[in-house]
Each structure stands twice: as structure tokens, then as C-alpha cells.
Amino acid sequence: MKTWIIIAIYWSVAVGATYCIRAYNDKKNRLKIAAFKAFGITTTSSLWKRIGTHASIVFLVPLLMPVIIIVFLIDKSLKHNKMKKKMKTETEPQEVKKYVAKMEENLPNDIFTQASKVMMDALIFGTFDSFESLLDDKVETVLYRLKTIKGKTDVLAYWWDWRKRFVTTKKVTNFNVVVSRYYSHACLRIEEVQLIMFQIEDGKIVTIVSLPERLTSPYSDDNMLNYPLEYARIKRYLAPLGESVDKDGNPMPLTDRMPCLDCGMESQDLKWYSIRIPDWSYNRWQIGQVSICPQCGRIVEYKEVKTEESDDEKDVPIEGSKYSDKGNAFSEYAEKMYSEDCVSFLENAMDDEVVPELREVVRKAFADNLIPQPSEIKVEEGYRFEVTMPSNEGSGDITHIRIVDEEGNATETLTDHLVVNATEMGVWQLYLLENYHTVLPTVWHGGYNRCEYIFKESDVDDIMPLKYHDLTALIKQKKLLPFVEVSKEDEDSYVAFVDCTYWNNWKGLARERVTYKIKSGSVVSKTRNEEILFQFHCGVWY
């Protein structure tokens, strides 16, 4: 029964009882007559009757508060116990194989990863005890642009009901614990479209936010798994927000939106601005809204409203480099090998007006100077590098670099008949050689392989989709500049790995690790792993 109904009944009974007592006292009886005669009272004034009646009502008022508190606690306890009993009786063992539950590699070992894992298990298996133990008594669930649910009991009831509607019916079967670089900690990803993010204080979850992974379109900067925008780099594009609207221009309130998960400030208390920022191609303006936490100074939410064509691209201000020119020895060599002059050397040879004979001279000259000197790698005697230009036939092609014998027969892999000094620079040169095709000319579908490598910090400023994002966390984590390490296993046998970050318009910002095993100067095996640091898709399909 609702608490307010019980209170209303109590108040009605109290007032009714008072007037019943008054009516009873108005009757003539021997006890009343004897009492009045003993004290010399002949009659009772109407004023006394009124005062006495209301005095009794006032006397009952202080009793009302304890009753309200007791009834509220009993009602809350009964509701909580009823829900827990319902959870236990309705929980059915689920076949785990029907669900996909994954943990991203290299997750930080912290409370956010634990909370994400515990909530994933609760939604799949229906066992909410561990999840409940992590909730603060005043926990809130913010359903993006819908409503906010407050209190542990109601939050548990919501997620239990959500599980019944979506998980047990198999509408939702994919769960992943992933890192959101927006806040640099783990969150729960559902069906690759929905995110569950947390604010945690003193080991307890105080806020759960359920929101789309992308707040608007797949090609805008509002992916909540990516790095946030940086205030210092977008402040020139900000203006006071007159009215909050959605992408169709309809009014949209600022409540029940993304709160600051650092300090807990609610969305309506954040500073809101309209923003007009150039898109990744500098061809259009992105019109959106952004909220900034006045306490933390960070961008909390960016949401694109619409995109309009720019009348003049020159009106778009171009910022200078925000990040330093810091690099290292590997950066210097890579920039020499992957220089624009080297790349344009071959690109010019692809011009249709270049005669075949001259194109062959350019191709051979490039192959002869493929590796800048001094070099830590070389081909065995009797073999040489050969460069094949991309073909215009078929669905597309890339520039091919091969090792061929004196008769022009190519080896199966680029590392066959290649001698590598097992040094850091030698392994780095090997890596650059194997990836050379990603910066050389391509045709049609071959363009999917194009990469822009991050050899120094300021290189990110040449990549428009990254230009306005805060990547300082990435720099602090040492995930930007190239890194090489070589260790000796046994006699003339080495294990080496290369970490390198690059940009691809169909992946985003990625950092790959290539591990080589080298024995007696020959590469005997190679493995490759990749981590996407910033998700992006340019929206173009060849």
C-alpha cells in the first residue's frame, strides 16, 4: 500500500475519533453529572468545546510524524523484500552460450572495470546480489533524455525489469566491457549501440548513465568511447545557448542528459553553449551543443544538431600546432624514409602523361634507394628490391614492394632473403619497410590501406578529426610515439616488438604491436595485435 494512502487513512481516523469523543461527552450520564457537581461546574461553554476538540487534534499531530516514518520504512522494506523475493523466484539458469560476454584486453584493474563486469553478470544471469552491494543508497540511474530514477530500490527494480524485457527475451545478447576514453575508465557496452557508464565514490556507484554510444550520427565527434573535445581548442567556436533543440529543431530540455561523471553535477546545472565547428573535411560546419562542467572544466557532452554547407572554406580558422614537435630517434628515421618527396616521387610517375620508359626509370630509382643509408637491413646477395606500381585493372590495387632474384622471380614474403640486424633500429627499419605500401600510391579500393603515421606529437594536428580533441591522456600513457624493444632469447635468437600509432579514415586512430622472432638475422615468425584508440569512419565507401 502506498505511504500517502496510509497517512491519509490515519489522519481521517484521528479526526473522526476526536469528534466521536466530543459527541460522546455531550451525552448526559451519571459520571459526567457527578464530576461537574464535585467541581461546582454547572455547564460546559461552547468555547471550551471548540477549544477542547481542536486541542485534541493538535495533540495528535506530533504523533503523526513517527507514524509517517515508521510506515515509510515498513513500506520501503516490504517493497525491497518483495522485489528480492521476486528476483530469486524468477531467476532461471541461462545458457551462457546464447550470450556474447567479452572483456576488452588490457582493461585497467580498478573499481570501474569491476562495476562493469558485475553489472554485465547481473543482466545475463539475473543474480543481482553483487551488483546491489556496489550501489550507494542514493544511487541514481540517468536514462539519457528520458528520466532519472533515484534510490537503490527503484534502481534495482528498473534494471531487473530491463533484464526481463530485453535479456530474457533475447532482444539483447551481446555485452562487452570496454574502455571509454571519454573518462579513461571501463564501461559496459550493449549490442554495440548502448553504453552504461558509472560515477563511483568511495567504492560505491552513485550514478549510472544509460545512453547511446553515438549521440547523433556515426560520423560526428560525439562517440562516447572516444576522447572528449578540449575546451581550450574549441572555445573560439562557442556562443551562449539560446534554446536547446534536437537535430530536427524541436525543443529539447537540458534535464536527464549526460551529467559530469567526475564530480556528479547534473546536466541542467552545467554550462551549455551552442558550437559551430568545422567538420573533419573542412567542407562544412557542424552545428551542435556542448556542456561544460564549471567545477571540473571538462567537456561533458557534445551533441551535433545539424550540418550546413560553408559558403567559404577560408572562413574556417586554422589553428597552429597544439602539441609539441617531440619525437625520438625512430621518428627522425621514419620521417626520412616516409618523406613527402619519396611518396610524391612515385605518385608523379603514375601520371598518364608519363611515358612508360620514364615510369620504369622512376620505379627502378625508387627501388634502388628504398632504404635510407646507413641501414640495419639488407637483401642477400643475388637478390634485390623491386617496386610494382598499382594496377588500374580490377577493383583496386596498392604499390607492391617485393624481393626478387636475378631472374625477377619474387619471394613469397618480403622477409625472405632479408638480413636484419637484431637491434632496435634494425627492427624499426623492418617495420617501416613492411608498411611502406600504406603511404605509397594506391588505386580505388587500395585506398582503404592508406595510413598517416604519428611519428611526433604534433602529427595529430594534421589529422582533422583529431584536431579538437584532448589527447593528453594518450600522451601520458605513452601510446603516441613509436617504441621498439629487443630482447635476446638464446644464442643468436631474439624477440623484438614494435609499437606504432597511425590514422586510417576507416578505422580511426590505432596503435599496433608487431612482434618479431629473429634468428641468425632472419625473421622466423611475426604476430600483430591492434588497439583502436579513437574510433572513426569517414563515411565514404569506394
C-alpha positions in Angstrom: 0.0 0.0 0.0 1.3 3.5 -0.8 2.6 5.5 2.1 0.4 8.5 1.4 -2.7 6.4 1.4 -1.8 5.0 4.9 -1.2 8.6 6.2 -4.5 9.8 4.8 -6.3 6.9 6.5 -4.5 7.6 9.8 -5.4 11.3 9.7 -9.1 10.6 8.9 -9.3 8.1 11.7 -7.7 10.6 14.2 -10.1 13.4 13.3 -13.1 11.1 13.3 -12.1 9.7 16.7 -11.9 13.2 18.1 -15.3 14.2 17.0 -16.7 10.9 18.3 -15.3 11.6 21.7 -16.8 15.0 21.6 -20.2 13.7 20.7 -20.0 11.1 23.5 -19.1 13.7 26.0 -22.1 15.8 25.1 -24.4 13.0 26.3 -25.8 13.2 29.9 -24.6 10.4 32.2 -24.1 9.9 35.9 -20.3 10.1 35.8 -20.3 13.4 34.0 -23.0 14.9 36.3 -21.1 13.7 39.5 -17.8 15.2 38.1 -19.4 18.5 37.3 -21.1 18.7 40.7 -17.9 17.9 42.6 -16.1 20.8 40.9 -19.1 23.1 41.0 -19.4 23.1 37.2 -23.0 23.6 36.0 -22.4 23.5 32.3 -19.7 23.5 29.6 -19.3 26.5 27.4 -19.4 26.2 23.6 -16.0 27.9 23.6 -14.5 25.1 25.7 -16.0 22.5 23.5 -14.4 24.1 20.4 -11.0 24.6 22.1 -11.0 21.1 23.6 -11.8 19.5 20.3 -9.1 21.3 18.4 -6.7 20.8 21.2 -7.1 17.1 21.0 -6.5 17.3 17.2 -3.3 19.3 17.8 -2.2 16.8 20.4 -2.5 14.1 17.7 -0.3 16.0 15.2 3.1 15.2 16.9 2.1 11.5 16.8 1.7 11.8 13.0 5.5 12.2 12.2 6.7 9.0 13.9 3.8 7.1 12.2 4.8 8.5 8.8 8.4 7.5 9.3 7.5 4.0 10.6 5.0 3.5 7.8 7.5 4.7 5.2 10.3 2.4 6.4 7.9 -0.6 6.6 6.6 0.2 3.1 10.1 0.5 1.7 11.3 -2.6 3.4 8.3 -4.6 2.2 8.8 -3.3 -1.4 12.6 -4.2 -1.3 12.0 -7.6 0.2 9.2 -8.3 -2.3 11.4 -7.4 -5.2 14.3 -9.5 -3.9 11.9 -12.5 -3.4 10.6 -12.0 -6.9 14.2 -11.9 -8.3 15.0 -15.2 -6.6 11.9 -17.0 -7.7 12.0 -15.7 -11.2 15.7 -16.3 -11.8 16.2 -19.0 -14.3 19.6 -20.5 -15.2 20.6 -19.0 -18.6 22.6 -20.8 -21.2 25.8 -18.8 -21.4 26.5 -19.9 -24.9 23.4 -18.0 -26.1 25.0 -14.7 -25.0 28.2 -13.0 -26.0 30.0 -11.6 -23.0 33.5 -10.2 -23.6 36.2 -8.3 -21.7 38.3 -6.0 -23.8 42.1 -6.7 -23.5 44.3 -4.6 -21.2 41.4 -3.3 -19.1 42.6 -1.3 -16.0 42.3 -3.2 -12.8 40.0 -0.8 -10.9 36.6 -0.3 -9.5 35.1 0.8 -12.8 36.1 -2.5 -14.5 34.7 -4.4 -11.5 31.4 -2.5 -11.6 31.0 -3.1 -15.4 31.7 -6.8 -15.0 29.4 -7.2 -12.1 26.5 -5.4 -13.9 27.1 -7.5 -17.0 26.9 -10.7 -15.0 23.7 -9.4 -13.2 22.0 -8.7 -16.5 22.9 -12.0 -18.1 22.5 -14.4 -15.1 19.9 -12.5 -13.1 22.0 -12.6 -9.9 21.8 -9.0 -8.5 23.4 -9.5 -5.1 26.9 -8.4 -6.0 25.5 -5.5 -8.1 23.3 -4.4 -5.2 26.3 -4.4 -2.8 28.1 -1.9 -5.1 25.2 0.6 -5.2 25.1 3.6 -2.9 21.8 4.1 -1.0 21.1 7.3 -3.0 22.2 5.9 -6.4 20.6 7.3 -9.5 20.1 6.0 -13.0 20.0 8.6 -15.7 18.2 7.3 -18.8 19.5 9.7 -21.5 16.8 12.2 -22.5 14.1 10.1 -20.8 14.1 10.3 -17.0 16.2 9.8 -13.8 15.5 7.0 -11.4 16.5 7.6 -7.8 17.2 5.3 -4.8 18.7 1.8 -4.6 15.3 0.0 -4.5 13.9 1.8 -7.6 17.2 1.5 -9.5 17.4 -2.3 -8.8 13.7 -2.7 -9.8 14.4 -0.8 -13.1 17.3 -2.9 -14.1 15.6 -6.1 -13.1 12.6 -5.2 -15.3 15.0 -4.1 -18.1 16.6 -7.6 -18.0 13.1 -9.2 -18.2 12.2 -7.1 -21.2 15.4 -7.4 -23.2 17.7 -10.1 -22.0 15.4 -13.0 -21.2 13.5 -12.3 -24.4 16.9 -12.5 -26.3 16.4 -9.0 -27.8 19.8 -8.2 -26.3 22.6 -10.9 -26.4 25.9 -9.0 -26.8 27.7 -7.5 -23.8 31.2 -6.1 -23.8 33.3 -4.4 -21.0 35.3 -1.8 -22.9 37.4 1.3 -22.1 35.7 4.6 -22.7 38.5 7.1 -23.3 36.0 9.9 -22.7 36.6 9.3 -19.0 39.6 6.9 -19.2 37.9 4.0 -17.5 35.8 1.0 -18.3 32.1 0.9 -19.1 29.6 -1.7 -20.3 28.7 -1.7 -24.0 25.5 -3.4 -25.0 24.8 -4.5 -28.6 27.5 -2.1 -29.8 25.0 0.8 -29.6 24.3 1.4 -25.9 26.7 2.3 -23.1 26.4 2.0 -19.4 28.7 4.5 -17.6 29.4 5.0 -13.9 30.3 7.6 -11.4 31.8 5.9 -8.3 32.6 7.5 -5.0 34.2 5.7 -2.0 33.8 2.3 -3.8 30.1 2.8 -4.3 28.2 3.5 -7.6 26.4 6.8 -7.1 25.3 7.4 -10.8 24.6 5.0 -13.6 24.1 6.6 -17.1 22.5 4.7 -19.9 23.0 6.4 -23.2 23.6 5.8 -26.9 27.3 5.2 -27.9 26.8 7.9 -30.5 24.5 10.8 -29.5 23.8 11.7 -33.1 25.3 10.4 -36.3 28.0 7.7 -36.9 30.4 10.3 -38.5 30.3 13.1 -35.9 32.6 13.6 -32.9 30.1 12.6 -30.2 31.2 9.0 -29.8 31.4 8.4 -26.1 34.1 5.8 -26.5 36.5 8.4 -28.0 38.5 11.2 -26.4 36.4 14.3 -25.5 36.8 17.7 -27.1 39.2 20.1 -25.4 37.9 23.4 -24.1 41.0 25.4 -25.0 40.8 24.3 -28.6 37.0 24.9 -29.2 36.3 28.0 -27.0 36.6 30.3 -30.1 33.6 28.5 -31.6 31.3 28.8 -28.5 28.3 31.1 -28.1 25.6 31.3 -25.4 22.9 28.7 -25.9 19.6 30.4 -26.6 17.4 27.3 -26.8 18.2 23.6 -26.7 16.9 21.7 -29.7 17.4 18.3 -31.3 18.7 17.6 -34.8 15.2 18.3 -36.2 14.9 21.7 -34.5 12.4 20.6 -31.8 12.8 21.9 -28.3 14.8 19.6 -26.0 15.2 20.1 -22.2 18.6 20.0 -20.6 17.5 17.7 -17.8 18.1 13.9 -17.9 21.2 14.3 -20.1 24.8 13.5 -19.6 26.0 14.5 -16.1 29.6 15.1 -15.2 30.9 11.7 -14.1 33.9 13.3 -12.4 32.0 15.4 -9.8 28.4 14.4 -10.3 27.0 17.7 -11.4 23.6 17.2 -13.2 23.2 18.2 -16.8 20.8 21.1 -16.2 23.5 22.7 -13.8 26.3 22.5 -16.4 27.2 25.5 -18.6 25.6 25.0 -22.0 26.8 26.6 -25.3 26.0 26.4 -28.9 29.0 25.5 -31.1 29.8 26.0 -34.7 32.9 23.9 -35.6 34.4 22.8 -38.9 33.9 19.2 -39.8 36.8 16.7 -40.4 36.9 17.6 -44.1 36.8 21.4 -43.7 34.0 21.5 -46.2 31.1 22.1 -43.8 30.2 23.5 -40.4 29.0 21.2 -37.7 26.3 22.9 -35.6 25.9 21.5 -32.2 25.5 21.9 -28.4 28.2 21.4 -25.8 28.0 21.3 -22.0 31.0 22.2 -19.8 31.3 21.4 -16.1 32.1 24.7 -14.3 33.7 22.7 -11.4 35.9 20.3 -13.4 36.4 22.4 -16.5 36.0 19.4 -18.8 33.7 18.9 -21.8 30.8 16.7 -20.6 28.7 16.3 -23.7 28.9 17.3 -27.3 25.9 16.7 -29.5 25.6 17.6 -33.1 22.3 19.3 -34.1 22.7 19.8 -37.8 25.4 20.3 -40.5 25.3 23.2 -43.0 27.5 23.9 -46.1 30.1 26.6 -45.6 30.0 29.5 -48.2 33.7 30.0 -48.0 36.2 27.4 -46.6 38.6 30.3 -46.0 36.3 31.5 -43.2 37.3 28.4 -41.2 40.1 29.4 -38.8 43.1 27.1 -38.9 44.8 26.6 -35.6 48.5 26.1 -35.2 50.0 23.1 -33.6 48.8 22.4 -30.1 51.1 19.5 -29.3 54.8 19.7 -29.3 57.2 18.6 -32.0 58.5 16.0 -29.7 59.7 12.8 -31.3 62.6 10.4 -31.0 65.3 8.7 -33.0 62.8 6.3 -34.6 60.7 9.4 -35.6 63.6 11.0 -37.3 64.4 7.9 -39.4 60.8 7.3 -40.3 60.2 10.8 -41.5 63.3 10.5 -43.7 62.1 7.2 -45.2 58.4 8.2 -45.5 59.1 11.7 -46.6 56.7 13.5 -48.9 59.4 13.7 -51.5 59.7 10.0 -51.6 56.0 9.4 -51.9 55.4 12.1 -54.5 58.3 10.7 -56.5 56.2 7.6 -57.3 52.9 9.5 -57.5 54.3 11.7 -60.3 55.3 8.5 -62.1 51.6 7.4 -62.2 50.6 10.4 -64.3 49.1 9.2 -67.6 51.3 11.7 -69.5 54.5 10.0 -68.2 55.8 7.7 -70.9 56.3 4.0 -69.9 60.1 4.2 -70.3 60.4 7.1 -67.9 58.0 5.4 -65.5 60.2 2.4 -65.4 63.3 4.6 -64.7 61.4 6.2 -61.7 60.3 2.8 -60.4 63.8 1.4 -60.5 65.4 4.5 -59.0 62.9 4.3 -56.1 63.7 0.6 -55.5 67.4 1.3 -55.5 67.0 4.0 -52.8 64.3 2.3 -50.9 66.2 2.2 -47.6 67.9 5.3 -46.5 71.6 4.8 -45.5 73.1 3.8 -43.2 70.8 0.8 -42.9 70.4 -2.0 -40.5 68.7 -4.2 -43.1 69.8 -5.5 -46.5 68.9 -8.2 -49.0 71.0 -11.3 -49.5 73.5 -11.3 -52.4 71.8 -12.2 -55.7 68.5 -10.6 -54.7 67.2 -7.0 -55.0 64.1 -4.9 -54.1 61.5 -4.4 -56.8 58.6 -1.9 -56.8 55.5 -2.6 -58.8 53.1 0.3 -59.4 49.4 -0.2 -58.6 47.3 -1.7 -61.4 44.3 0.2 -62.9 42.6 -3.1 -63.6 40.1 -4.9 -61.3 38.7 -3.3 -58.1 41.9 -1.6 -56.9 45.5 -2.1 -56.1 48.4 -0.9 -54.0 52.1 -0.3 -54.6 53.9 -3.6 -54.1 57.4 -3.9 -52.7 59.0 -7.3 -53.3 62.3 -9.1 -53.1 63.2 -10.8 -56.4 66.1 -12.9 -57.6 68.3 -12.1 -60.7 65.6 -13.5 -63.0 62.9 -11.4 -61.5 61.1 -14.1 -59.5 59.6 -12.7 -56.4 59.9 -14.4 -53.0 56.8 -15.5 -51.1 57.2 -12.8 -48.3 59.1 -9.6 -48.0 61.2 -11.0 -45.3 62.5 -13.9 -47.3 66.2 -13.4 -48.2 66.2 -10.2 -46.0 69.0 -9.9 -43.4 68.0 -7.9 -40.3 70.4 -6.8 -37.6 68.7 -7.6 -34.3 68.9 -4.0 -33.0 66.2 -1.6 -32.2 66.9 0.5 -35.3 67.1 -2.7 -37.4 63.7 -3.9 -36.3 62.2 -0.4 -36.7 63.5 -0.3 -40.3 62.0 -3.7 -40.9 58.6 -2.5 -39.7 58.7 0.6 -41.9 59.7 -1.5 -44.9 56.8 -3.9 -44.4 54.3 -1.0 -44.0 55.7 1.2 -46.8 52.8 0.4 -49.1 50.4 2.2 -46.8 51.8 5.6 -47.7 52.6 4.9 -51.4 50.2 5.4 -54.4 47.0 3.3 -54.5 44.1 2.8 -56.9 40.4 2.6 -56.0 39.8 0.0 -53.2 43.5 0.0 -52.5 42.9 3.3 -50.8 41.5 1.5 -47.7 45.1 0.8 -46.8 46.2 4.4 -46.6 47.7 5.4 -43.3 49.1 8.5 -41.7 51.7 7.6 -39.0 52.2 9.5 -35.8 56.0 9.9 -35.6 55.9 13.0 -33.4 53.3 14.6 -31.1 52.4 17.4 -33.5 51.4 15.0 -36.2 48.0 14.6 -34.7 47.3 18.3 -35.7 47.5 17.3 -39.3 44.6 14.9 -38.8 41.4 16.9 -38.8 39.1 14.5 -36.9 41.6 14.6 -34.0 42.3 18.4 -34.2 39.9 19.5 -31.4 40.1 16.5 -29.1 42.0 16.3 -25.8 44.7 13.6 -26.3 46.9 14.5 -23.4 45.8 11.3 -21.6 47.1 9.3 -24.6 50.4 11.1 -24.5 50.8 10.5 -20.7 50.1 6.8 -21.3 52.9 6.7 -23.9 50.7 5.4 -26.6 51.5 8.0 -29.2 55.2 7.9 -30.2 56.8 4.8 -31.7 58.6 2.4 -29.4 60.9 -0.6 -30.0 62.3 -3.2 -27.7 64.7 -6.1 -28.5 65.5 -8.9 -26.0 67.8 -11.9 -26.5 66.3 -15.4 -26.0 69.3 -17.6 -26.6 72.4 -17.8 -28.8 71.7 -15.6 -31.9 67.9 -15.7 -31.3 66.0 -12.5 -30.4 62.4 -11.4 -29.8 61.5 -7.8 -30.7 58.3 -5.8 -30.7 57.4 -2.5 -32.4 54.6 -0.2 -31.1 53.4 2.4 -33.6 50.3 4.6 -33.9 48.7 5.5 -37.1 45.5 7.0 -38.5 43.2 5.4 -41.1 40.0 7.0 -42.3 38.0 3.8 -42.0 39.3 2.8 -38.5 40.4 5.9 -36.7 43.5 6.2 -34.6 45.1 2.8 -34.0 48.2 1.5 -32.2 49.6 -1.7 -33.3 52.2 -4.0 -31.8 54.1 -6.2 -34.2 56.3 -8.9 -32.6 59.2 -10.5 -34.5 61.3 -13.5 -33.8 64.7 -13.2 -35.4 67.3 -16.0 -35.6 70.7 -15.5 -37.3 69.5 -12.4 -39.0 66.3 -14.0 -40.5 62.7 -13.3 -39.4 61.3 -16.7 -38.5 57.8 -15.5 -37.2 55.7 -12.4 -36.9 52.5 -11.6 -34.9 50.4 -8.5 -34.9 47.9 -7.0 -32.4 46.0 -3.8 -32.7 44.1 -1.4 -30.3 41.7 1.2 -31.6 42.4 4.4 -29.7 39.9 6.7 -31.4 37.0 5.2 -33.5 36.3 6.9 -36.7 34.7 6.2 -40.2 34.9 8.8 -42.9 31.5 7.8 -44.3 33.0 7.1 -47.8 32.9 3.7 -49.4 34.9 3.2 -52.6 
